[in-house]
Amino acid sequence: MDFLHLYNKMKTLFNNYINTFKGLSQEVWWLALITLINRAGTMIIPFLSLYLTKDLEFSLSNVGWIMTAFGLGSASGSWLGGKLTDTFGFYKVMVYSLIATGFLFVGLQYLKTFESLCLGIFLVMLVADTFRPAMFVAMSSYSKPENKTRSVTLIRLAINLGFSAGPAIGGLIITTMSYGGLFWIDGITCLLAGILLLKVLNPKKTTTLDDVKVENPKSAYKDKLYWIFLISMVLFGIVFLQYFSTIPLYYKDVHMLTEFEIGLLLGMNGFLIFVFEMPLVKWLENSVYTLTGLILFGGILTALSFAVLNISSWVGIVVLGMLLMTIGEMVAFPFSNAFALQRAKRGNHGEYMALYSIAFSISHIFGHNSGMQLIDKFGFDFTWNVMIVLMILCVLLLLYLKRRLALKTEKL
């Protein structure tokens, strides 16, 4: 009897989980699969700081500047992607971005000098990140208005499923084949994603499920409240991105973890998001909380993920930190994306979503480099304290935004 009760309970939970995915358009599912293939292939990104320090023997200071080139390319690509999307449409931008990025990733492994790597990584990210605003506009065009947040979440699930598998496999490839194999896999998967997009997505079937054209559109550059949101996202991004540049070094240098163990720890983040994010988002969508309130709560959890690292030298604390960051990420990012999409209804979608992408690109410019420089000069503990302060500033900005929106009776 107990077994039957447990079986029925598990069946109910499974059915409820499946129901959270219902109602999304076929095109959004294809976009998610394309994103999954693309993201699973970007295995080199979380290992880039390790590759530059261990294989190429660059100093932390030089790695910081190379990662700044990464961010500059990302910001430039996001801006360019928004402009190209509003001019030529999302379909062409996504196709050309994926295919060109594939070739560039393969070529990146042959660059060995500081100057060539700065230029090469800038160029790779310039081309690769034109995809992001185009993908967001595509997703918005293919989604019913009531499904936009869940559509965003499905895309994030695809990203994180790819990210959960990617680092784990990437760590194994590094230990058996060296870093060179990762560049080839990154390039090939980008090409495969581009070919799949050409095969399965029809640009003429962009549905009119939600008209993305706005009469007399308001410029995103004149939307003051949106700028407050963007600044908070830059701060959030600077802190969050430490998990993909300085935190892997912390795992290796302080806790003596191997690349494979680091890959598994990063993979845990993606796996937890894949399993729990959609039900969590579905539940929070039906709650009384505002979008800005949810983003704010995610920021608090992310700050705590750094605070615990300075509490103890016990290796298990890194798992607790990763769990806190993962929950914060699951709460904050789907609803920050939803906020940007809702705000974009008043102007050009490409422009709004480009600025949203650029906010995180700016985080790449300053986040990796500042983290590397701080660690080089002051150590890990001091760096984590700085990240906590930045996260507190982010939370205060979001609190101000929440109150301003409440005064305007906008539930965002």
C-alpha positions, 0 to 999 in steps of 0.5 A: 500500500505504501509503495502504491501511494508513493508511486501515485505521488511520484506520478502526480509530481511527474505529470505536474512537471510535464504540464509546465511545458505545455502550450509552448509553440513548436518553433520555441522547442526548435529554438531550444534544441538549437540553443542546446546543441550550440551551448553544449559545444561551448565547453571551452568558455568555463575553462578559458581562464584555466587554459590561459593560465595552465596551458599557455602560462599567462599571468593572471593580469594578462588573463584579465585583459584577455577576458576584457577583450572577451567582454568587449567583443560580446558587448559589440556583438550584442549591439550589432546583433540588435541593429542587424535584427531590426534591419534584416530580421532575426533569421539571417542574423542567427544563421550567419552567426552560428556558422561563422562562429563555428569556423572562428572557434576552430581557428582560435586554438592556433593563437598563442600570443597575448595580442593575437588572443585578445584580437581573436577572442574579441572577434569570436565574441563579436560574431557569436553574440550577434546571435543573442538579441536575434534569438530573443526576438525570435522567441518573442515572435514565436511565443504567445504573450502569456507564454513568454516567461516560460518560453524564456525558461525553456531556452534557459533550460536548453542552455543549462542542460548543454552547460551541465553536460558540456563542462563535465564532458569538457573536463574529461576531454581535457584530461584525455585529449588536451584543450585542443579537442575542445576548440574543434568540438565547439566549432563543429557544434556551432556549425551543426546548430546553424545547419539545424536552424536552416532545416527546421525554422521557417522565417515566414512562419513567425506567427503573428502570435504577438505583433512585435511592431510598435506604432511610434516606438519609444527609444530604449535609450530614453527609458530611464527606469529601464536604465536603472534595471540595466545598471543593476544587471551589469552589477549582477553580471559582474558578480555572477560571472566570477563563477566562470572565471575566478571561481574555477581558479579558486576551486583549483588553487585553494581546494585542489580540485581537478578539471574533471571535478570542477566540470562536475561541480559546474555541471551540477549547476546546469543539472539542477536548473534543468530539473527544477527551474521550469516548475519553480518559474511556473509556481512563481508566475502564479504568485503575488510577487512582482518581477523586480521583487523576484530578481531582487531575491535572486540577488540576495541569494547570489550575495550569500553564495559568496559570503559562505566561501569565506566562512570555512575552508571545508571543501563542502562549502563550495557545494553550498555556495554553488547551490545558493548561486544556482537558486539565485540564478533560477529566480533572477534570470528568467524574470529579468529576461521577462522584465526586458521583454515586457518593457520592449513592448514600448519600442523596438524589440531588437534595441531593447533586447540588445541593451539587455544582452549588452548589460551582461557583455559589459559585465564580461568586460569588467567582471573577469578582469577586475576579479583577476586583478583583485585576486592577483593583488589581494587574494580570494577572500578580499575579492569575494567581499568586494563581490558581496558589496557589489551585490548589495548595491545591485539589490538596493538599485532593484529595491529603488526600481521596485518602488518607482514602478509601484508608484507608476502602478506598473506591476513589473 
